[in-house]
Amino acid sequence: MTKIKSVRTRVWNWTGPTVPPTGNFCTNASDALYDKGDAMSSFRFHQWLTCEIETDDGTIGIGNAALAPSVVKAAIDEWFAPLVIGEDPFDYAYLWEKMYRRSHAWGRKGIGMIAISAVDLAIWDLMGKLAGKPVFKLLGGRTKEKIPVYYSKLYSGPIDVMQAEAAEAQKNGYSAYKMRFGWGPKDGMVGMRENLNRVEAVREVIGYDVDLMVECYMGWNLDYAKRMLPKLVKYEPRWLEEPVIADDVEGYRELNAMNIIPISGGEHEFSIIGCKDLIEKKAVSVLQYDTNRVGGITAAQKINAIAEAHQVPVIPHAGQMHNYHLTMANANCMISEYFPVFDVEVGNELFYYIFEGDPDAVDGFIDLDDDKPGLGIEISDKHLKHFEVTE
């Protein structure tokens, strides 16, 4: 029986060039505060964590986490690694429960669950490699020939720049696009007009035969969102994403019950039960858990089953290979988010600088290799000069 021999974590600190912050780049939860400078700063992540789990036969599975990497590293090194070393990785359900229940007093939300997610992702990559199968084959196999993806960038900025970006993206045949709002409650009616002008401008470029999603990233509140929803209807958004802070489940429920525009969220939920509550309370019409926050693939599959039973579609937050495998294997996950390769800005882009193996979108679709075992990614050495790595 193959057993886990070691767990290695590294924090990758980006020291290379970054795109400087701009005003009204994207609303966020900090907008409600009196603040000077870049209000988005606490939501930019220019670090990443890798978690490598090795078995006694030398096989290595790779997991990762994007939020608070140095704190997550400590949680894995000091708490979770000892719980899995010496165990059979194929006992993944037992290992997940072991990590979850033995950290339950402090770890079931936030840092603890992010750490569990990173370990769980590495275990699934490990199982795929040991079985000689891609992870999506272990999850049930293909439910679609290729995965349609939506272009997810279009951060708020000058209208001509946003239109030029949308026009360039059109060349790759996307059937859906997502843009961000840059103004919120503190900006009043003037800010509302700025938001609406940009939605209209993007629609002028992409037309109305493709989907347009709009995101607030927790930067609005219930009152502001209720005022904005009727004004957005004529632009036919597929969904309005994270209009209020993650803990305001009742706010989500009230907005969704207006039945004006579908409400999406769940990116900042950290448990199976938390996602169940969003679904059962009809707080979201589209669920968007983040696999490397919600408990990894083991938890995500349970959430997918709950969502499918309620006929709530699941579109995992962010691109990245772990999400693609889940989308490929689940009929209820019909599309994936896709960030194009780009200079480091918010931080999502770091995935492409640390790992290699992610598929490029072609004509608005990505595909996964039936013959590539595990998640299909490896840690790259191409950009090491732009990282300080903490062991």
Buried (B, 14 or more C-beta within 10 A) or exposed (E): EBEBBEBBBBBBBBEEEBEEBBEBBBBBBBBBEEEEEBBBEEBBBBBBBBBBBBBEEEBBBBBBBBBBBEBBBBBBBEBBBEBBBEBBBBBBEEBBEBBBEEBEEEBBBBBBBBBBBBBBBBBBBBBBBBBEBBBBBBBEEBBBEBBBBBBBBBBBBEBEEBBEBBEEBBEBBBBBBBBBBBBBBEBEEEBBEBBBEBBEBBBEBBEEEBBBBBBBBBBBBBEBBBEBBEEBEEBEBBBBBBBBBBEBBEBBBBBBEEEBBBBBBBBBBBBBEBBBEBBEBBBBBBBBBBBBBBBBBBBBBBBBEBBBEEEBBBBBBBBBBBBBBBBBBBEBBBBBBBBBEEEBBBBBBBBBBBBBBBBEBEEBBBBBEEEBBBBBBEBEEEBEEBBEEBE
